[in-house]
Amino acid sequence: MRKAITAGLLVAACTCVSLALLQDAPRAEESTSKSTSTGDSESDLTARIDAEIEKAWKRDGVKPVGQCSDEEFLRRVYLDTVGVPPTYDEAVAFLDSKDKDKRNELIDQLIDDPRFGQNMGDHWTVLLTPRRADALSGANLMAQWFADEFNKDTGFNTIIREIVTADGELVDNPAIVPYFADGQGKKFTDLIGLFSKNLMGVQIQCAECHDHPYDEDLSQKSFQGMAAFLTATQARVDNRVRPSRAYVETNTDGPMKILKAAAMYDKLRPDQKAQVDMYIDYVKPVTLDGKAADTRDPGVWRSKLAAWMIDDDNLQTRLYVANRIWSIAFGSGLLNPVDDFNPLNEASHPELLKFLADDLLQNKWSIKRLYRAMLKSNTYQLAGGQAPKKAERWHFASYPVRPLTSEQFLSSLLLLLDSKQLEKLVKDNRDGAVELAKKQLKEQEAQQKKNGGQYYTYDHATMSRYGDMLNRMEGRWFIARWAAGRYASLSNDDEMNQSEDFTMSIVQALAVMNGQFTN
């Protein structure tokens, strides 16, 4: 009976896949970090979540469904914390337990599991850089960086600051990955749209060319003022070095020339004035609340932007982070779309969202604390399936049916492998890719010497460091991310756009049924 229950959990996670004998999955190293909190207790936060949700039920005459079964809870909480369903032994241990507090204890255990950071890293990495089929992609380096930070329970304000102020070389600082796309550095105007949307929840990108169509406070000038904070930021790729050297640096020459020219505007020729007029608004950094930077030094503008984004008085960033974390737990936000805060988009439970945002501030922006409190709520532990009468999705009166992310789907499939099969996959596709890259580098250098060329510089030490960084990734996680990149790269339309998620389009479904990886 227990085996049937566990097999059912896996079938639900993997869609219609024939099950082999289930083996225990290889486990990552035990987490060395236990999260701490200050302020109100987590139980108070959980109680407030339920109280605010219940207010809407009573107001709208909604009767929620009952609590989910242990089996349903077990599958749900595993997928939402560590990104995979439980193994047979894990399922039996939980289902056989008579401990009345076993659900809370399991939540604590899973959030302190190193796979929690991996799962959160998957969610956040894809917001800042696309999935890639390349085994040696920078996205994997950033995912590992995110995982480390989440497992240490680094405050999310610190994570935001590290990304917005990131500089140096990729091999030293994976937080620079969002500054690049398609093998080249992004423009500062693209970066500000990315950071504002995915780190603050404000979509300013459409104001680059014109005033926002329905937010009168977001004008083209507003966009230019925000973009100005990144004017001196340059993301570069040096292809004369192998492997290519990707780095971010601050260069104040351009902005300073515009500022100096503007100071003597009346003495300029007409063509020079035209140049100043074109760029002047991009050297006047102003935050969305209308506050100009308190310095004319472009070299510190980026740090000023980061400081403003995570300032105690900037409620917007915390509202967005709380909303994003809520959406990971519940499948949709308290405000939707999750990343589009604007005057016409109202939260379903504004008081709750504000409370969650304030709790972040009072508790060092701890994601572990916030997520634990959400998962321990009665709201999270409602039964799934059809919503009750009068209930909309935003009532959260039942747990929604949700698709798995690409990484969750593939990680679930990987549970079906025994240790030797998984080891071979890792050896062929992670270790093999690293060794092949090292071998090719040596061959290219030898060929250049033979031909008497001197154009490329070959950096074997950096290549080894990249290999070491990728080898730090737990094997199952690496394979899931690598395979997810392959499926995401499958075209979903005539424009050859990358699919943002594993949506089981016709192309993706055929690849699952017939693909070399899944077969």
MOHUFEN-V714970 format. One record per helix or strand of 2 or more residues. SS is the DSSP state (H for helix, E for strand). FROM is the first residue (numbers start at 1). LEN is the number of residues. If there is no record, write none. Layout:
# MOHUFEN-V714970
SS,FROM,LEN
SS,FROM,LEN
This chain:
# MOHUFEN-V714970
H,2,13
H,42,19
H,70,12
H,88,9
H,102,10
H,114,15
H,138,14
H,156,9
E,168,2
H,174,6
E,180,2
E,184,2
H,188,13
H,205,3
H,220,11
E,233,6
E,241,2
E,245,6
H,253,11
H,265,3
H,270,14
H,298,12
H,315,16
H,350,13
H,367,9
H,393,3
H,406,9
H,419,33
E,457,2
H,460,12
H,475,14
H,506,9
